[in-house]
Amino acid sequence: MLNSKHMRKIHLLLDTYGESHKNHVNKTIHWLCVPAIFFSLVGLLFAIPTEGIVEKSIWFNAGSIALLLALAYYFVLSKSLAIGFVIWGLFCLWLNNQIFQWVGADNGSLALISLAIFVVAWVFQIIGHKIEGKKPSFLQDIQFLLIGPAWLMSFIFKKLGLRY
């Protein structure tokens, strides 16, 4: 039973997003590329130099700040989906931090790796939408850039029998 304005909004947003993601190939591409884009954005932001401001760490970087802002948006839409994003966001921060350490704490190397993932994932997203025959949802409303990950998370929640 939907009794909250925000719950209705999340369902409306997910349904609207799903309208341009019905083709099996496009959906499969999205299952691979939406997380890759999300991860690479965290990496690109993580790679922003912080020298002279604060010592970079897994907790103090532009990626963690952006994740907190996105989490606030998700929390307004769905508290339970927001919890899922805490887990996903922490994984993205952890893995980007591991890559950052692996490349010798070099911001440029992390940025290049993240940029490569970002570009390849978006190329496939464009291919998926060509196959689907519909434009990406964010072209009609920019907030759909954040709804894509929520759309995938909603399937995981359904599979686990969790409400969102």
Phi, psi and omega in degrees: 000129180261113181238001182249139177303319182290323178296319177298320181297315181297319179294320178297315180296316179295319178296318179295317178298317182296337181299331179254023180218059182255333181292133184302317181295315179298318178297318179298316177301318180295324179297331179270317191273327179298312176298324180295318179295314179303310180300315183291326176296318176300318179295317178299318179290320178303324185285350178297125182300142178239004181305136180088346179252301180204150177291128181294136174212176178300332183265335184242090177198168183295332178295317180292325177295315179298321178296322177297319178294317178296321179298321178299318178297312180296323180297322177295322181284317185197115180298321182289320176296324178300322178297319176300323180286334173299314180297311181296316181297318178297320177297315179299316177298314181300311183293321177295323176296320178297316178296317179302316178292320182297323180272015175079034180055041181257111180302320182297318180294316177298319179297318180294317178299313181296318179297320178297315178298315181301310183295313180299316181297319179291325176300314179294323177300317179296318177299316179301318180287330173296316178297317180295326183082018179226148179288154175302142184300327184293345177290336177269332180202120186301334181295344178292346172297329177269343181281330178308308177298323179294324179299314178293317180299325181297326177293320178297316179298316179300315181299325180273357180074026181260143178274149175225000000 
